[in-house]
Every structure is written in C-alpha cells, then in structure tokens.
Amino acid sequence: MGVTSEQDKFYEREFKRGLKQERQRKGVEALKVRDGVFDKATLMVLYDLIKAGHLATVEGIVSTGKEANIFWGTTPSGETVAIKIYRIAAATFRNMWQYLIQDPRFKSIKKHHRHVVFGWAKREYKNLMRIEDDVPVPHPLEVRSNVLVMEFLGRDGVPYPRLKEQGSDDPEGDLEALITYMKKMYEAGIVHGDLSEYNVLVSDDGLIVIDLSQGTVVENTLAREFLERDIENVLRYFSKYMKVPSKEDVYDRITGGKDGE
C-alpha cells in the first residue's frame, strides 16, 4: 500500500516531535543519532511494529555502530526489549554486500542499499533463531525491513558489560565456555564470523554471545576463514590471562576435524 500525503504529513510531524523530545532529554549527540537512523521509512516500520503489538515504546540509545544503532524499548506487556536499527545508508555498504552474497542463503540478493540492509537484519534474525536453543544469545522476537527486535540483555536500559570492559574472573572457565559455544554453533551449521571480547556480554549467569549479523552457514566457502578468525580472536584475548591451546587444536575440537566445505 502506498503512503498518502496525509500519512506522509503525519509521519513527518511525529518524526519532528520525536527529535524535539530527544533533544530535550538527551542533547545534541542523541539528536544526531536519531536523525541519522530514524528516516521516514524506519519510522513507518516502527509504527507497524507498535500496531502489531511487538512494541509499545522506543526509549534510550544503548549503543551506536557503523552498520546499526541499538535502542531499548518496551512491549505492551511492559517487557524491556532491544531494538536494533540497521542504517539504510550504512557507511560499510560495499563490505556488507560482499559478505552477504557469500552466504548461500542470500546469494541472489540485489546490490542495492535497502535490499542488502534488509538482508543483513534478516540474516541476524535467522542466525539467532537457529542457535538460541544451544547457545546463550538474545532471543529474537521480530524482524521487519531494517529493524530487529530482540530480548534486552541487561537492566533498566543498561546492557550487561562486554567481556572487553568487564574482564574475566574465570579465564579457564570462560575460554572453555566460548569454545563450547563455537562448537555448538558449528554443529547447528553456523559460524559467528565476528566473535571477540567485543561481542560477548558478561551476565550473572555467564557469558552471552551477541551480534550475529556476520554469522554465516558452514556451507559458505569463507566459513573456515571466519571460524579461524573467531578462534584467533578468542585465544588472543585469553592469552593475557593464561597459556592457551593452539588454534589448530581448537579448530579440530570445534569441527571434529572436518572443514564443513
């Protein structure tokens, strides 16, 4: 259905009103973030999610990135959720497209900003759905266009700290946990592709893996390269705490000695 002039005016008014409120609450930086992410099309997606009962409010900014910004919000039942909004005009669009077409699930995607960004959001949703029963990850709730709604991991709009920030109180146990998570992901047919201390949260119940947007299937011809990079990142981080096993030993343990190609 097309957007009528009255609808367009409505969204424009809501957009301006939201920016004014954000400026009052959080100042210039927050305004810049929202101005760069909440275009009319994204606002329409958010309103659709609200009308469908997936969201009630969109609240504060949790984090910003090159490809996406994350906000926290609430559902009609009062549950806190994370709202990941991928930038349509992502600065790394070319890299996103190149990564995406290597994934057999998205090999036919058009080289167009919207198609690629929508595919990026959908891929993270698919990856989370595929591994959530075996690996601690945020539970995905809904994906529409460039917006992914998922479980919020933290309290009162404040996310759990990243491993990079918090550090490890149990290096041996944490390294073992991440190797086990990589193995379970691999057994489910997924390689994270960007695993490091920056994409692991530290909760009271243990480590949680986040940011699966670069995750791909093991059938991807680059899956081995991505997995080796994940292993290298994890071993590098924990090497400052302890002596770590070799990359080759960890790779064999995760894959069972198989390449997955």
VOKETI-687321 format. One record per residue (C-alpha): residue number from 1; residue in one letter; chain; x, y, z. Coordinates in steps of 0.25 Angstrom, whole numbers, plus 5000, padded with zeros to 4 digits. Example, Ala and Ser with C-alpha at 12.3 -4.5 7.8 and 13.67 -1.06 7.14 Angstrom:
# residues 2
num: 1 residuo: a cadena: A east: 5049 north: 4982 up: 5031
num: 2 residuo: s cadena: A east: 5055 north: 4996 up: 5029
END
This chain:
# residues 261
num: 1 residuo: m cadena: A east: 5000 north: 5000 up: 5000
num: 2 residuo: g cadena: A east: 5005 north: 5014 up: 4996
num: 3 residuo: v cadena: A east: 5007 north: 5025 up: 5006
num: 4 residuo: t cadena: A east: 4997 north: 5036 up: 5005
num: 5 residuo: s cadena: A east: 5000 north: 5051 up: 5006
num: 6 residuo: e cadena: A east: 4993 north: 5051 up: 5019
num: 7 residuo: q cadena: A east: 5001 north: 5039 up: 5024
num: 8 residuo: d cadena: A east: 5013 north: 5046 up: 5020
num: 9 residuo: k cadena: A east: 5010 north: 5058 up: 5027
num: 10 residuo: f cadena: A east: 5006 north: 5050 up: 5040
num: 11 residuo: y cadena: A east: 5020 north: 5043 up: 5040
num: 12 residuo: e cadena: A east: 5027 north: 5056 up: 5037
num: 13 residuo: r cadena: A east: 5020 north: 5062 up: 5049
num: 14 residuo: e cadena: A east: 5023 north: 5050 up: 5058
num: 15 residuo: f cadena: A east: 5038 north: 5050 up: 5053
num: 16 residuo: k cadena: A east: 5040 north: 5065 up: 5057
num: 17 residuo: r cadena: A east: 5033 north: 5063 up: 5070
num: 18 residuo: g cadena: A east: 5041 north: 5051 up: 5074
num: 19 residuo: l cadena: A east: 5054 north: 5059 up: 5070
num: 20 residuo: k cadena: A east: 5050 north: 5071 up: 5079
num: 21 residuo: q cadena: A east: 5047 north: 5062 up: 5091
num: 22 residuo: e cadena: A east: 5060 north: 5054 up: 5089
num: 23 residuo: r cadena: A east: 5068 north: 5068 up: 5088
num: 24 residuo: q cadena: A east: 5061 north: 5072 up: 5101
num: 25 residuo: r cadena: A east: 5064 north: 5059 up: 5108
num: 26 residuo: k cadena: A east: 5078 north: 5055 up: 5103
num: 27 residuo: g cadena: A east: 5084 north: 5067 up: 5096
num: 28 residuo: v cadena: A east: 5091 north: 5068 up: 5083
num: 29 residuo: e cadena: A east: 5098 north: 5055 up: 5082
num: 30 residuo: a cadena: A east: 5085 north: 5047 up: 5083
num: 31 residuo: l cadena: A east: 5079 north: 5056 up: 5073
num: 32 residuo: k cadena: A east: 5090 north: 5053 up: 5063
num: 33 residuo: v cadena: A east: 5088 north: 5038 up: 5065
num: 34 residuo: r cadena: A east: 5073 north: 5039 up: 5063
num: 35 residuo: d cadena: A east: 5074 north: 5048 up: 5051
num: 36 residuo: g cadena: A east: 5083 north: 5038 up: 5044
num: 37 residuo: v cadena: A east: 5075 north: 5026 up: 5047
num: 38 residuo: f cadena: A east: 5060 north: 5029 up: 5048
num: 39 residuo: d cadena: A east: 5057 north: 5033 up: 5034
num: 40 residuo: k cadena: A east: 5042 north: 5033 up: 5030
num: 41 residuo: a cadena: A east: 5043 north: 5018 up: 5025
num: 42 residuo: t cadena: A east: 5049 north: 5013 up: 5038
num: 43 residuo: l cadena: A east: 5038 north: 5021 up: 5046
num: 44 residuo: m cadena: A east: 5028 north: 5014 up: 5038
num: 45 residuo: v cadena: A east: 5034 north: 5001 up: 5041
num: 46 residuo: l cadena: A east: 5034 north: 5005 up: 5056
num: 47 residuo: y cadena: A east: 5019 north: 5009 up: 5055
num: 48 residuo: d cadena: A east: 5016 north: 4996 up: 5049
num: 49 residuo: l cadena: A east: 5023 north: 4988 up: 5060
num: 50 residuo: i cadena: A east: 5015 north: 4996 up: 5070
num: 51 residuo: k cadena: A east: 5002 north: 4994 up: 5063
num: 52 residuo: a cadena: A east: 5005 north: 4979 up: 5062
num: 53 residuo: g cadena: A east: 5007 north: 4979 up: 5077
num: 54 residuo: h cadena: A east: 5022 north: 4976 up: 5077
num: 55 residuo: l cadena: A east: 5026 north: 4989 up: 5082
num: 56 residuo: a cadena: A east: 5020 north: 5000 up: 5091
num: 57 residuo: t cadena: A east: 5031 north: 5010 up: 5093
num: 58 residuo: v cadena: A east: 5045 north: 5013 up: 5087
num: 59 residuo: e cadena: A east: 5053 north: 5019 up: 5098
num: 60 residuo: g cadena: A east: 5068 north: 5022 up: 5100
num: 61 residuo: i cadena: A east: 5080 north: 5019 up: 5092
num: 62 residuo: v cadena: A east: 5088 north: 5007 up: 5096
num: 63 residuo: s cadena: A east: 5100 north: 5007 up: 5086
num: 64 residuo: t cadena: A east: 5104 north: 5012 up: 5073
num: 65 residuo: g cadena: A east: 5111 north: 5006 up: 5061
num: 66 residuo: k cadena: A east: 5115 north: 5007 up: 5047
num: 67 residuo: e cadena: A east: 5104 north: 4998 up: 5042
num: 68 residuo: a cadena: A east: 5094 north: 4999 up: 5053
num: 69 residuo: n cadena: A east: 5089 north: 5006 up: 5065
num: 70 residuo: i cadena: A east: 5083 north: 4999 up: 5077
num: 71 residuo: f cadena: A east: 5071 north: 5005 up: 5085
num: 72 residuo: w cadena: A east: 5064 north: 5000 up: 5097
num: 73 residuo: g cadena: A east: 5049 north: 5000 up: 5097
num: 74 residuo: t cadena: A east: 5037 north: 4993 up: 5103
num: 75 residuo: t cadena: A east: 5026 north: 4984 up: 5099
num: 76 residuo: p cadena: A east: 5011 north: 4985 up: 5102
num: 77 residuo: s cadena: A east: 5013 north: 4976 up: 5114
num: 78 residuo: g cadena: A east: 5024 north: 4984 up: 5120
num: 79 residuo: e cadena: A east: 5035 north: 4975 up: 5115
num: 80 residuo: t cadena: A east: 5048 north: 4982 up: 5112
num: 81 residuo: v cadena: A east: 5054 north: 4979 up: 5098
num: 82 residuo: a cadena: A east: 5066 north: 4983 up: 5089
num: 83 residuo: i cadena: A east: 5063 north: 4990 up: 5076
num: 84 residuo: k cadena: A east: 5074 north: 4988 up: 5066
num: 85 residuo: i cadena: A east: 5072 north: 4998 up: 5055
num: 86 residuo: y cadena: A east: 5081 north: 4996 up: 5043
num: 87 residuo: r cadena: A east: 5085 north: 5008 up: 5035
num: 88 residuo: i cadena: A east: 5080 north: 5009 up: 5021
num: 89 residuo: a cadena: A east: 5091 north: 5018 up: 5017
num: 90 residuo: a cadena: A east: 5102 north: 5009 up: 5024
num: 91 residuo: a cadena: A east: 5116 north: 5014 up: 5022
num: 92 residuo: t cadena: A east: 5121 north: 5000 up: 5020
num: 93 residuo: f cadena: A east: 5110 north: 4996 up: 5010
num: 94 residuo: r cadena: A east: 5120 north: 4990 up: 5000
num: 95 residuo: n cadena: A east: 5126 north: 4981 up: 5010
num: 96 residuo: m cadena: A east: 5112 north: 4977 up: 5015
num: 97 residuo: w cadena: A east: 5108 north: 4973 up: 5001
num: 98 residuo: q cadena: A east: 5121 north: 4965 up: 4999
num: 99 residuo: y cadena: A east: 5119 north: 4957 up: 5012
num: 100 residuo: l cadena: A east: 5105 north: 4955 up: 5009
num: 101 residuo: i cadena: A east: 5106 north: 4949 up: 4995
num: 102 residuo: q cadena: A east: 5116 north: 4939 up: 5000
num: 103 residuo: d cadena: A east: 5105 north: 4933 up: 5009
num: 104 residuo: p cadena: A east: 5097 north: 4923 up: 5001
num: 105 residuo: r cadena: A east: 5084 north: 4927 up: 5007
num: 106 residuo: f cadena: A east: 5086 north: 4941 up: 5001
num: 107 residuo: k cadena: A east: 5094 north: 4939 up: 4989
num: 108 residuo: s cadena: A east: 5083 north: 4945 up: 4980
num: 109 residuo: i cadena: A east: 5081 north: 4958 up: 4987
num: 110 residuo: k cadena: A east: 5082 north: 4970 up: 4979
num: 111 residuo: k cadena: A east: 5093 north: 4980 up: 4980
num: 112 residuo: h cadena: A east: 5084 north: 4991 up: 4986
num: 113 residuo: h cadena: A east: 5085 north: 4998 up: 4999
num: 114 residuo: r cadena: A east: 5071 north: 4994 up: 5004
num: 115 residuo: h cadena: A east: 5072 north: 4980 up: 4999
num: 116 residuo: v cadena: A east: 5085 north: 4978 up: 5006
num: 117 residuo: v cadena: A east: 5082 north: 4985 up: 5019
num: 118 residuo: f cadena: A east: 5069 north: 4977 up: 5020
num: 119 residuo: g cadena: A east: 5076 north: 4964 up: 5017
num: 120 residuo: w cadena: A east: 5086 north: 4967 up: 5028
num: 121 residuo: a cadena: A east: 5075 north: 4969 up: 5038
num: 122 residuo: k cadena: A east: 5068 north: 4956 up: 5033
num: 123 residuo: r cadena: A east: 5081 north: 4948 up: 5034
num: 124 residuo: e cadena: A east: 5084 north: 4952 up: 5048
num: 125 residuo: y cadena: A east: 5069 north: 4948 up: 5052
num: 126 residuo: k cadena: A east: 5071 north: 4935 up: 5045
num: 127 residuo: n cadena: A east: 5084 north: 4932 up: 5052
num: 128 residuo: l cadena: A east: 5079 north: 4935 up: 5065
num: 129 residuo: m cadena: A east: 5067 north: 4926 up: 5063
num: 130 residuo: r cadena: A east: 5076 north: 4915 up: 5058
num: 131 residuo: i cadena: A east: 5085 north: 4915 up: 5070
num: 132 residuo: e cadena: A east: 5077 north: 4920 up: 5082
num: 133 residuo: d cadena: A east: 5073 north: 4906 up: 5088
num: 134 residuo: d cadena: A east: 5088 north: 4903 up: 5089
num: 135 residuo: v cadena: A east: 5096 north: 4916 up: 5091
num: 136 residuo: p cadena: A east: 5093 north: 4927 up: 5101
num: 137 residuo: v cadena: A east: 5089 north: 4938 up: 5091
num: 138 residuo: p cadena: A east: 5078 north: 4949 up: 5091
num: 139 residuo: h cadena: A east: 5064 north: 4943 up: 5088
num: 140 residuo: p cadena: A east: 5059 north: 4949 up: 5074
num: 141 residuo: l cadena: A east: 5045 north: 4954 up: 5074
num: 142 residuo: e cadena: A east: 5042 north: 4960 up: 5061
num: 143 residuo: v cadena: A east: 5050 north: 4966 up: 5049
num: 144 residuo: r cadena: A east: 5044 north: 4975 up: 5039
num: 145 residuo: s cadena: A east: 5052 north: 4982 up: 5028
num: 146 residuo: n cadena: A east: 5064 north: 4989 up: 5035
num: 147 residuo: v cadena: A east: 5058 north: 4987 up: 5049
num: 148 residuo: l cadena: A east: 5061 north: 4975 up: 5058
num: 149 residuo: v cadena: A east: 5054 north: 4974 up: 5072
num: 150 residuo: m cadena: A east: 5060 north: 4964 up: 5082
num: 151 residuo: e cadena: A east: 5062 north: 4961 up: 5096
num: 152 residuo: f cadena: A east: 5069 north: 4972 up: 5104
num: 153 residuo: l cadena: A east: 5081 north: 4967 up: 5112
num: 154 residuo: g cadena: A east: 5083 north: 4976 up: 5124
num: 155 residuo: r cadena: A east: 5075 north: 4984 up: 5134
num: 156 residuo: d cadena: A east: 5067 north: 4997 up: 5133
num: 157 residuo: g cadena: A east: 5072 north: 5000 up: 5119
num: 158 residuo: v cadena: A east: 5086 north: 4998 up: 5123
num: 159 residuo: p cadena: A east: 5092 north: 4986 up: 5116
num: 160 residuo: y cadena: A east: 5101 north: 4975 up: 5122
num: 161 residuo: p cadena: A east: 5116 north: 4979 up: 5121
num: 162 residuo: r cadena: A east: 5124 north: 4974 up: 5109
num: 163 residuo: l cadena: A east: 5135 north: 4964 up: 5112
num: 164 residuo: k cadena: A east: 5145 north: 4975 up: 5107
num: 165 residuo: e cadena: A east: 5140 north: 4984 up: 5118
num: 166 residuo: q cadena: A east: 5138 north: 4975 up: 5130
num: 167 residuo: g cadena: A east: 5149 north: 4965 up: 5128
num: 168 residuo: s cadena: A east: 5149 north: 4951 up: 5132
num: 169 residuo: d cadena: A east: 5149 north: 4946 up: 5147
num: 170 residuo: d cadena: A east: 5150 north: 4931 up: 5142
num: 171 residuo: p cadena: A east: 5159 north: 4931 up: 5129
num: 172 residuo: e cadena: A east: 5159 north: 4916 up: 5128
num: 173 residuo: g cadena: A east: 5144 north: 4914 up: 5130
num: 174 residuo: d cadena: A east: 5141 north: 4926 up: 5121
num: 175 residuo: l cadena: A east: 5150 north: 4921 up: 5110
num: 176 residuo: e cadena: A east: 5144 north: 4907 up: 5111
num: 177 residuo: a cadena: A east: 5130 north: 4913 up: 5110
num: 178 residuo: l cadena: A east: 5133 north: 4921 up: 5097
num: 179 residuo: i cadena: A east: 5140 north: 4909 up: 5091
num: 180 residuo: t cadena: A east: 5128 north: 4901 up: 5094
num: 181 residuo: y cadena: A east: 5119 north: 4911 up: 5089
num: 182 residuo: m cadena: A east: 5126 north: 4912 up: 5075
num: 183 residuo: k cadena: A east: 5125 north: 4896 up: 5075
num: 184 residuo: k cadena: A east: 5110 north: 4897 up: 5077
num: 185 residuo: m cadena: A east: 5109 north: 4908 up: 5067
num: 186 residuo: y cadena: A east: 5117 north: 4900 up: 5057
num: 187 residuo: e cadena: A east: 5108 north: 4887 up: 5060
num: 188 residuo: a cadena: A east: 5096 north: 4896 up: 5057
num: 189 residuo: g cadena: A east: 5102 north: 4900 up: 5044
num: 190 residuo: i cadena: A east: 5106 north: 4914 up: 5047
num: 191 residuo: v cadena: A east: 5120 north: 4921 up: 5049
num: 192 residuo: h cadena: A east: 5119 north: 4934 up: 5056
num: 193 residuo: g cadena: A east: 5129 north: 4942 up: 5047
num: 194 residuo: d cadena: A east: 5132 north: 4953 up: 5057
num: 195 residuo: l cadena: A east: 5134 north: 4947 up: 5070
num: 196 residuo: s cadena: A east: 5143 north: 4954 up: 5080
num: 197 residuo: e cadena: A east: 5143 north: 4961 up: 5094
num: 198 residuo: y cadena: A east: 5134 north: 4972 up: 5088
num: 199 residuo: n cadena: A east: 5123 north: 4963 up: 5084
num: 200 residuo: v cadena: A east: 5122 north: 4955 up: 5097
num: 201 residuo: l cadena: A east: 5113 north: 4960 up: 5109
num: 202 residuo: v cadena: A east: 5116 north: 4957 up: 5124
num: 203 residuo: s cadena: A east: 5104 north: 4954 up: 5132
num: 204 residuo: d cadena: A east: 5102 north: 4948 up: 5146
num: 205 residuo: d cadena: A east: 5099 north: 4934 up: 5139
num: 206 residuo: g cadena: A east: 5111 north: 4934 up: 5130
num: 207 residuo: l cadena: A east: 5115 north: 4939 up: 5116
num: 208 residuo: i cadena: A east: 5105 north: 4943 up: 5105
num: 209 residuo: v cadena: A east: 5109 north: 4943 up: 5090
num: 210 residuo: i cadena: A east: 5103 north: 4955 up: 5083
num: 211 residuo: d cadena: A east: 5104 north: 4962 up: 5069
num: 212 residuo: l cadena: A east: 5101 north: 4950 up: 5059
num: 213 residuo: s cadena: A east: 5099 north: 4959 up: 5047
num: 214 residuo: q cadena: A east: 5112 north: 4954 up: 5041
num: 215 residuo: g cadena: A east: 5109 north: 4940 up: 5044
num: 216 residuo: t cadena: A east: 5108 north: 4930 up: 5032
num: 217 residuo: v cadena: A east: 5105 north: 4916 up: 5029
num: 218 residuo: v cadena: A east: 5117 north: 4905 up: 5029
num: 219 residuo: e cadena: A east: 5114 north: 4903 up: 5014
num: 220 residuo: n cadena: A east: 5119 north: 4917 up: 5011
num: 221 residuo: t cadena: A east: 5133 north: 4916 up: 5004
num: 222 residuo: l cadena: A east: 5138 north: 4926 up: 5014
num: 223 residuo: a cadena: A east: 5133 north: 4919 up: 5027
num: 224 residuo: r cadena: A east: 5147 north: 4913 up: 5030
num: 225 residuo: e cadena: A east: 5154 north: 4926 up: 5029
num: 226 residuo: f cadena: A east: 5143 north: 4933 up: 5038
num: 227 residuo: l cadena: A east: 5144 north: 4921 up: 5048
num: 228 residuo: e cadena: A east: 5159 north: 4922 up: 5049
num: 229 residuo: r cadena: A east: 5158 north: 4937 up: 5051
num: 230 residuo: d cadena: A east: 5148 north: 4935 up: 5062
num: 231 residuo: i cadena: A east: 5157 north: 4925 up: 5069
num: 232 residuo: e cadena: A east: 5169 north: 4934 up: 5067
num: 233 residuo: n cadena: A east: 5162 north: 4946 up: 5074
num: 234 residuo: v cadena: A east: 5157 north: 4938 up: 5086
num: 235 residuo: l cadena: A east: 5171 north: 4931 up: 5088
num: 236 residuo: r cadena: A east: 5178 north: 4945 up: 5087
num: 237 residuo: y cadena: A east: 5169 north: 4951 up: 5097
num: 238 residuo: f cadena: A east: 5170 north: 4940 up: 5107
num: 239 residuo: s cadena: A east: 5185 north: 4938 up: 5105
num: 240 residuo: k cadena: A east: 5187 north: 4951 up: 5114
num: 241 residuo: y cadena: A east: 5182 north: 4942 up: 5126
num: 242 residuo: m cadena: A east: 5187 north: 4929 up: 5123
num: 243 residuo: k cadena: A east: 5194 north: 4919 up: 5113
num: 244 residuo: v cadena: A east: 5184 north: 4916 up: 5103
num: 245 residuo: p cadena: A east: 5183 north: 4903 up: 5093
num: 246 residuo: s cadena: A east: 5187 north: 4904 up: 5079
num: 247 residuo: k cadena: A east: 5178 north: 4910 up: 5068
num: 248 residuo: e cadena: A east: 5179 north: 4896 up: 5061
num: 249 residuo: d cadena: A east: 5175 north: 4888 up: 5073
num: 250 residuo: v cadena: A east: 5163 north: 4897 up: 5076
num: 251 residuo: y cadena: A east: 5159 north: 4897 up: 5061
num: 252 residuo: d cadena: A east: 5159 north: 4882 up: 5061
num: 253 residuo: r cadena: A east: 5151 north: 4881 up: 5074
num: 254 residuo: i cadena: A east: 5140 north: 4890 up: 5068
num: 255 residuo: t cadena: A east: 5139 north: 4884 up: 5055
num: 256 residuo: g cadena: A east: 5142 north: 4869 up: 5058
num: 257 residuo: g cadena: A east: 5154 north: 4870 up: 5048
num: 258 residuo: k cadena: A east: 5144 north: 4874 up: 5037
num: 259 residuo: d cadena: A east: 5145 north: 4886 up: 5029
num: 260 residuo: g cadena: A east: 5130 north: 4888 up: 5026
num: 261 residuo: e cadena: A east: 5132 north: 4891 up: 5012
END
